[in-house]
């Protein structure tokens, strides 16, 4: 037994050392008999945030990583616990989030030597757990030797931080958690994975296309993160408008007059694309929901920049495909292209028109949107669950000033917003975090309100209460289907908040929202602001998700 100041040293101390090396101060998780040494060490020397469900623990770690630009750590149990975490690992995988998921495993003496093999029925055993973790991670591994814990964790982090980024999973048998110590670790050396360097000829061809363009546009995805200054410089040099995916929002602050934003499929956005003679796509996958199920027409000339070669031309053919890091590629282009006026007046006209049209369409929500942006600090994370206000205007109209504040479920899964807000709040403690969620989505992980209350994080939960799943309700009605499964029993949020000692305000007139938000920001702990959707005036236009439903004629 190795002790330090009377405390037994375990594998948890190895984890703490690794976290400290990478500037990670917080881990999120659910304590279990299969991760006790890890939780104890993190809670003793760093910060362990108790979540009520493993999926929420991963969501919180994911948002922590997004808000800080670092690595989020989630600790879960084995078997069912790891299975619970899998859905949120899919979200992290889809978003390319830097999440280190460490899950327990049964003791090594009971592990089948050639898994998956018939199990003995050890409690919490899941013989195919390695296959599960591999499917939802960019890297997965099992710790088999107490001397290799540090190198396995560092190998996972190396992969997490390598482009294209994504989450990693480590399963760690509980006996090896107790037996590992920092003193027993084998020495190791880690080198960064090299980033592809753009080919000089493709850079030159890209410069030729940009110099010849009179009406250029950018389309930014999440892969452009970190290249904001370079993008801003190049766009202004050539007078290019900037469209974004949802994930690309805030890379160039949405206060910039050249940023049109996440409006490509609007009538004005389509017209602008039709008149453009060059699209420069940076780090985007052209996802179906942002291209009208791939029906959106793009300019004939496309420069596509991505660190992952398989992305080039996958959805739309690329005239020039440049494989490399976005920052270095954009710097190379900006150093060589000639300054030109572009079409900034037309871009400004479209920027104003799409915002004006949506502001009018959402009725009374416009006042809430304006209050959020006016009152919240620019650095405040805004976590948005899948709900009508988020999908209709939160993902487009609510201005994002920093990409790290743009927290949302990229995979479209409902119920992840609250946990993401908790994680983001722990990543940015100096500002309040706003969570936009519907009553249906909040009910998916209602227990995380207890996690929020226990953590005392400065999170303002804005619940848009329409008594069910409004998005699906609208979809059913728009397509002539019977209304089914969308009208839910909804709790009294005032009583629920009172039971958790969380302040609650009910909004039945939108003009009172600003005061409620100001009060919540003035506190240092959690708050709940409930918006009675039925009372919002003027009544917002309906939102129908952009999902293709086959017609009768297609049968």
N, C-alpha and C positions, 0 to 999 in steps of 0.2 A: 504494500500500500504506500503510495506517495502522497504526502500531505504538504500543505502550504498554509501556515497560520492556523493549524488545527483543522483545516478543511481537506477532505479527501479529494485528490486530483483525479479526474476521469477524462473520458473522451470529450465531455462537454467543454473542458478547458482547452482542448485542441481546437474545437469549433470556435470558441471565443477568440483564441489567438488568430485564427484565419480571418474571422470577421473584422477584427481590429486592423489587420494588415490591409484590408480593403476599405476601411473607413465606414464599415457598417455598424451602426449603434443599436439596432433594433431587430428583433425577430418576432414573428407572429405565429401563433400556433394553438393547438389543443393538447393539453398535457395527457399523458397516457403511461401505462406501465412499461410501454415500449419506447419511451423517450425521456424518462425521468432524469437521467444524468445530464442530458443536453439542456433541458428546460432549467434545471437547477443552476447550472453554471451560467447560462445566459442571464437568468433572472438575478443572479448574485453580482455579476460583473458588468453587465450591459443593461438592456431593457427587454423584457419579455412581455408582449401584449397578448393577454388571454382572449382568444376568440371562442365562439360557441360551436363552430362547425369548421371542419377542415377545408371545405370549399372557400369559406370566407377568409380563412387564414392565408390561403394562396392568393385570393383577390387582394387582400390587404398588402401582402408582400409585393405583388405586382404593381399596385398603385404607388407604394413607397419607392419602388425602383423608377417608375415613370416620373414622379415628382422630384426626386433627388438626382436623377441621371446616374445613379449607382446601382447597387445590387440589393434586391429584397430577399429575405430569408424566411422560409415557412417550415415549421416543424409539425409533423403529423405522426399518427400511429400507423401500424402496419395493417394489412388486410383491408377491412372495411374503411379504416381511416384513410389509407392511400387511395382507395376507390372513391371515397367522398371528394378527395382533392382533385381527381382526374379531370372533372369538367372545367374547373378553374385553370388547370394546367393547359387545357386546350385553348382557353382564352389567352393565356400568356404566350403560348406557342403561336397563335394567330397574330398577336400583336408584336412578336419578337421581343418580349419583355425579359429583362435580366433577373430571373428568379432562380434562387437555389432552394429546391425542395428537398428536405431531408426527412425521410420516413423511417420508422422503426422496422424491425424484422424479428421473427422469432429467434430463439437462441440457436447458435450454430450447430449444436449437437443434434438438433431435430430437423435441420434443413436437409432435404433430399440432395444427394451429391450431384445428380443430373436433373435439375429442374427443367421443365415441369414433369415431375414424377408423381405417382400416387402418394397422397399425403397420409400422415398418421392421424390427422385430425387434431393437431395441436391448436389450441385456441388462438384465434387471429391469423392462422396460417392461410396463405393464398399462394399456391405453388406457381401460378403464372404472373405473380406481381412484377418480376423483371420485364416481361413482355408488355404489361400495362404501362409501366413507367417509360419504357422505350418508345411506346406509341405516342405519348403526350409530351415528349421532351426532345430537345436537340442532342442531348447527351444523357446517358444513364449508366450507373455502375453500382456494384455491390461491394461493400467493405468486407474483406475476408481475412485481414491481418491487422492487428492492433498497431503495427509499425507503419502501416500504409495509409492511415487516416488522413494525415495532412496532405500527402501527395494526391490522394483521391479527391479531396475537397478542392485543392488548388487546380487540379486538372479540370474539374467541373467548372470552376470559375473562369479558367482560361477559355473554355469553350463558350461559356455564357457571354463573355465580353468580345468574342470574335465575330466578325461580320460574316454572314447575317446573324444577328444576335438572337437569343432565345433562352428558354428555361432549361435547367438541368435537374435531374433527380438522382439522389443517392439513397439506397436502402442500407440500413446499418443495424445489424443484429444487436439485440439489447445486451447480451453478455459482453460483446466487444465495445459497447459504449462504456461499460463500467471498467473494463480492463485496460483500455487505451489511456495513455497519459502523454503530455507534451514531451517529456524527457525520453520517451521510447521511439519517437518518430525518426524515420530514416531521412537523411539529408536529401534534398532535391533541388533542381534548378528548373525554372519555367521561363520559356521565351514566348513572346507574343506571336500569334499566328499572322503570317504576312498578309497584307491587304493587296488585292490585285492592283497592278499599276496600269493605268490606261495606255493603250497603244497610241503612239504619236501620230500615225496615219489617220486613225479615227478622230482624234482631236482636231487634226487639220481639216478633215471633211466636215466636222461639226462647225468649225469657224467659218468655213465657206458658206454653209447654209444660213448661219446667223447673219453674216454680213450681207447676204442677198435678200434677207427677209425684210418686208415692210410692215408686216402686221404679226409680230411674234407673240406667243403665249407660253407661259410655264404651266405645268401641272405638277404639284408637289404632293408626294406621299410621305409616309412615315420614314422611309429610307433617306429622306433629305434632312432628317433631324441633325442638328449640329452645324448645318451649313447656312444658317440664316444670314450672316453678314455677307458671305460670298454671293448668295442668291440676290440679296438686296442690291448689291453693287452691280451685278450683271443685268438685272432687270431694269434698273434705272439707266444704265448705260445704253441699252438698246430700246428703251421705251416699251417693254413687254408687260402685258397683264399677267396676273398670277391667279390661276385656279388652284384649288386644293381638293384632296380627298379629306374626309373627316380626320384621318390620322395626321395629315399634313398641316392642319390648322395651327397657327401661331409660330411656325418656323420663321416666317416673316410676319412681324406683328400685324394684326388685322386693322390697325390704325393707318398702315401705309396706304397711300392713295392708289397704288397699283394692285393692291390685293382685292380681287373679286371674291375669292373664297370658295366655299363648298356649294357652288351654285351652277355647276356645269350643265345640269339637265333642265334648268329653267328655260323658258322660251328665249330670254335675252342671252343666256349662256350658249344655247345652241346656235343662235344667230351669230354670236361672236366667233365661235369655233368655225362656222361655215365661211366666215370672211377672213379667217386667219390663214397665213401662208406658211406657218411653222409652229409646231408644238414641241417644246422641250420638256420631256417627262423625266422627273427626278425621283427615284426611289418609290415608285407607285406600281401597284399590281393591277390597276384599273378594275377594281372590284365591281361585281354585278350591280350592287345597289347604288353605285356612284356613276354607272354608265348606262342606266336604264336597261339592265340585263344585256349589256353589250350591244345595244342597238344605237348608242350615241355615235354620231358621225364625227370623226376627227380629221384634221388637215391631212393632205396627202404627204407632206413632209413632216416626219417625226424624228427627233433626236431622243433616244431613250438612254438614260444614265442609271446604272444600277451596279451594286457591288456583286450581285449574284447573276452570273451569265445566263442561267436558265430562264430568268425573267424577261430578258430582251426578246421582244417580238412575240411573247406568249399569247397576248390578247389582241393587240393591234400591231401590224407590221411596222418595223422600225426602218427608216431610211438609213439612219446611222445609229448603231448600237455601241455605247461606250461602257465598258466594264471597268469599274474602279470606284474608289471612295468619292462620295459626292463633293466633299470640300475640295479635294485636290483637283478633281476634274473641272469643277466650276472655276477654280482659281486659274487653271490653265486656259480655259476658254476666255475668261475676263481679261487675262493679260494680252490676248491676241485679237479680240474682236474690236471693230471700229465703233466709235460712238455714233448713234443715229437717233432721230427723234421718235421713231416708232409710231405708235398710235395712242398716246396717252389720253387724249381727249375722249376717244371712243371708249377706252377702258374705264375712265372715270364716269362716263355716262352710264355704262352697264353696271358698274359698282353701285351707283346710287339707285338705279332703277330696280335691281333685284331686292335690295334692302327695303326700299319704299313699298314695293308690292307685297312682300312678306309681312312687313309691319302692319299694313292695312288689313291683310287677310287674317292675322291672328287676333284681331280685336283687342279685348282687354288684356290679353297676355303681353301686349307690347309695353304696357306700363310696368309690368313685373320684370320683363327683360331689361328695360332701361334702368330700373332701380338696381337690379343685380350688378350691372356693369358700372353704374355711377357710384355705388356705395362700397362694393367690394374692392379691396386692394388689388392692384394689377397682378401681384404675385400669388394671390389666393388660388389654390387648386379648385377646379369646378368639376366635380364628379357627377356624371349623368347616367342614370339607369335607363333602360329601355322603356320609355313612356312617351305619351303624345307630346308634351311640351319639349322634351329632350329631342325627339326625332323631328318634330316640326320646326322648332326655332332654336332650341338650345344647341343643336349640332351645326347651325348655320348662321343665325342672326346674332346670337350672343357673342360679342367680340372676345377673341382670345389673343392675349398680348404675349404670352410665352408658351411654347409648345409643351413644356413640362406641367403646365396647369390644365392641360386638355386631357382629362381622365374620363374614359368611357369604355364600355365593352365593345371592342372592335368586332368580336365574333357575333354580336347581336343577342347574347344570352340575357334573359331577364333576371333581375334579383341580385345583381352583383354590385350595384352602385353604392350601397351603404358601406359594405366592407371596403370597397375601394376608397371611399371617402375617409374611413378610419386610417387606412394605410397612408394615404396622401397627407393627412393631418400630422401624422408622426414624422413624416419626411420634411414638412415645412411648418415647424412649430411657431414661427414668428408671425404667422398670418392665419386668419380663420379659413376653414375649408367649407365650401358649399356643396351640398348633395341635392341633386334634383331626382326625385323618385316618385313613382305612382303608388297608389295604395296596394295594387296587385303585386308589383315588384317588391315592395317593402315586406309584404307578407311572406315572400319566399324565404327570407332570412330574418324574420322578426326578432329572433333571439339576439341578433347582433346589436340591437338597441341596448341590451344589457351590457354587451362588450363595450359599446360607446360610453355608457354611463360609468362603467367601471374604470375606463381609461381616462375619463375627464378631458378627452381631446376637444379642441375648439372646432367642433363640427356643427354646422347649421343644416339640419335636414329639412328640406322643403318638400312636403308631401302633397302632390296634386291628386286629390281624392275624387274620383268619378265612379266609385263603387264597382270596380272590376277591371277588366282588361280592355281599355278604350281603343287601343290600336286594333285589336282583333275584332272588336265590336264593329268598328267602322269598316273593316275589311269584309266582314260577313254581310253587312248592309249594302255596301257598294256593289257586291257581286251577286245579290239576290239570294243569299243563303239564310236559313233559319238562324235566329240568334240563339247560340248554344254555348254553354260553358264559360261565358264571359261576364256574367253578373254575379259577383261574389259577395259573401257575407264579409263585411268590413268592420274591424274593431273600432271602438271609440278611442281615437288617438289622444284625446285630452285625458281620459282616464288611464290609458296606457302610459303616457308621459308622466302623469302624477305618480304612478306606481314605481317609476324609475327615478323620481326626483329630477326630471328634465323639464325645464320651462317650456310651455306650449302656448302658441297663439293661433287662433282660428281666423282666417281671412275670408270674409264674405263680400268685401268691397275692395277692388284692386288698389284703390288709392291709399289704403291703409298698409299695404305691403311694405312700402319703404320704411315706415316707422318700425314695423316689426323686425325687419332686417337690421336696421340701425341698432335696435335694442340688443339683438342677438350678437352682433359684432362687438358690442360694448361689454359683453360677458366673456369670461375666459373658458367656459366649459361648453357642453353640448346644449343645443336648443332644437325644438321642433316647431316649424311653421307649417300649418295645414291650410292649403288652399282649397276651398269648396268650389270645385270646377263648375258646378251648375250655376253658381252665382257670378261667374266671370262675365262682365259686360264691357263693351259690346261682345256678343257671342262670337267666339273664334270660328273660322271656317273649318270644316272637317279635315282631318288628316287620314289619308289611306296609305298604308305602306306600299312602296314600289315593288310589289311581288307579282309576278306573272301568274295569272289564273287562266288556264286554257278555256276557250269558248266552246259553245255547243258545236260550232262548225268544225272544230278540230277533232271531234270524236271519230 
